[in-house]
Amino acid sequence: MFIVINQEKGGKKKKKKKRFHKTKCPCQWSRGKKLKKKKRKEKKKQRKKEQRHLRQQTEQAPPPAPPLAFLDKMNVYTVRKRD
């Protein structure tokens, strides 16, 4: 009598990667991690900048004036204030 070994799963067991690295470590893995973090921060900053810009534009823009043809139909004319 002999023992049958499962042949499907063969080879060495892979070692797990150490995930928790010090960010000060000079190795390539932690450097990549640092760069990704930097990129994320920059993207976030850019998004905030754009939103702020849009918000400022909407606050400053006066409401659009109705077309002159429309005002003529209603016999309404704009009068400037005298100082």
Sine and cosine of phi, psi and omega as CSV:
sin_phi,cos_phi,sin_psi,cos_psi,sin_omega,cos_omega
0.00,0.00,0.67,-0.75,0.01,-1.00
-0.74,-0.68,0.35,-0.94,-0.04,-1.00
-1.00,-0.07,0.73,-0.69,0.02,-1.00
-1.00,-0.04,0.83,-0.56,0.02,-1.00
-0.99,-0.13,0.69,-0.73,0.00,-1.00
-0.91,0.42,0.90,-0.43,-0.09,-1.00
-1.00,0.06,-0.32,0.95,-0.06,-1.00
-0.88,0.47,-0.71,0.70,-0.04,-1.00
-0.99,-0.12,0.99,-0.15,-0.04,-1.00
-0.84,-0.55,0.13,-0.99,0.06,-1.00
1.00,-0.02,0.01,-1.00,-0.04,-1.00
-0.98,0.22,0.41,-0.91,0.08,-1.00
-0.99,0.15,0.72,-0.69,-0.03,-1.00
-0.96,0.29,0.61,-0.79,0.07,-1.00
-0.98,0.18,0.60,-0.80,0.04,-1.00
-0.97,0.23,0.60,-0.80,0.05,-1.00
-0.97,0.25,0.61,-0.79,0.09,-1.00
-0.98,0.20,0.84,-0.55,-0.10,-1.00
-1.00,0.04,-0.63,0.78,-0.16,-0.99
-1.00,0.04,0.98,-0.17,-0.04,-1.00
-0.96,-0.28,0.47,-0.88,0.15,-0.99
-0.98,0.22,0.67,-0.75,-0.03,-1.00
-0.95,0.32,-0.31,0.95,0.01,-1.00
-0.99,0.15,-0.20,0.98,-0.02,-1.00
-0.89,0.46,0.73,-0.69,-0.08,-1.00
-0.98,0.19,-0.05,1.00,-0.10,-1.00
-0.92,0.40,0.32,-0.95,-0.12,-0.99
-0.87,0.49,-0.63,0.78,-0.08,-1.00
-0.88,0.47,-0.74,0.68,-0.05,-1.00
-0.95,0.30,-0.45,0.89,0.03,-1.00
-0.92,0.38,-0.69,0.73,0.04,-1.00
-0.87,0.49,-0.65,0.76,0.00,-1.00
-0.88,0.48,-0.68,0.73,-0.01,-1.00
-0.89,0.46,-0.70,0.71,-0.03,-1.00
-0.90,0.44,-0.65,0.76,0.02,-1.00
-0.88,0.48,-0.69,0.72,0.00,-1.00
-0.87,0.48,-0.68,0.73,-0.02,-1.00
-0.89,0.46,-0.69,0.72,-0.01,-1.00
-0.88,0.48,-0.70,0.71,0.01,-1.00
-0.85,0.53,-0.72,0.70,-0.01,-1.00
-0.87,0.49,-0.70,0.71,-0.02,-1.00
-0.90,0.44,-0.67,0.75,0.02,-1.00
-0.87,0.48,-0.70,0.72,-0.01,-1.00
-0.88,0.48,-0.69,0.72,0.00,-1.00
-0.87,0.49,-0.70,0.72,-0.02,-1.00
-0.88,0.47,-0.71,0.71,0.01,-1.00
-0.86,0.51,-0.71,0.70,0.00,-1.00
-0.87,0.50,-0.68,0.73,-0.01,-1.00
-0.86,0.50,-0.73,0.69,-0.02,-1.00
-0.89,0.46,-0.69,0.73,0.00,-1.00
-0.88,0.47,-0.68,0.73,0.00,-1.00
-0.88,0.48,-0.68,0.74,-0.02,-1.00
-0.89,0.46,-0.71,0.70,0.00,-1.00
-0.89,0.46,-0.67,0.74,-0.02,-1.00
-0.88,0.47,-0.67,0.74,0.01,-1.00
-0.90,0.43,-0.64,0.77,0.00,-1.00
-0.89,0.46,-0.69,0.72,-0.04,-1.00
-0.93,0.37,-0.54,0.84,0.01,-1.00
-0.94,0.33,-0.63,0.78,-0.09,-1.00
-0.99,0.17,-0.50,0.87,-0.10,-1.00
-0.93,0.37,0.80,-0.59,0.05,-1.00
-0.96,0.28,0.36,-0.93,0.00,-1.00
-0.90,0.44,0.62,-0.78,-0.07,-1.00
-0.90,0.44,0.70,-0.72,-0.02,-1.00
-0.98,0.21,0.57,-0.82,0.03,-1.00
-0.93,0.37,0.47,-0.88,-0.03,-1.00
-0.89,0.46,0.48,-0.87,-0.07,-1.00
-0.90,0.44,-0.58,0.81,-0.01,-1.00
-0.87,0.50,-0.64,0.77,0.00,-1.00
-0.90,0.43,-0.66,0.75,0.00,-1.00
-0.93,0.38,-0.61,0.79,0.01,-1.00
-0.89,0.45,-0.62,0.78,0.01,-1.00
-0.88,0.48,-0.61,0.79,-0.05,-1.00
-1.00,0.03,0.05,1.00,-0.05,-1.00
0.82,0.57,0.68,0.73,0.03,-1.00
-0.92,-0.40,0.76,-0.65,0.01,-1.00
-0.82,-0.58,0.61,-0.79,-0.02,-1.00
-0.99,0.15,0.68,-0.73,0.00,-1.00
-0.89,-0.46,0.76,-0.64,0.02,-1.00
-0.99,0.16,0.59,-0.81,0.04,-1.00
-0.97,0.24,0.63,-0.78,0.05,-1.00
-1.00,-0.03,0.66,-0.75,0.00,-1.00
-0.99,0.12,0.00,0.00,0.00,0.00
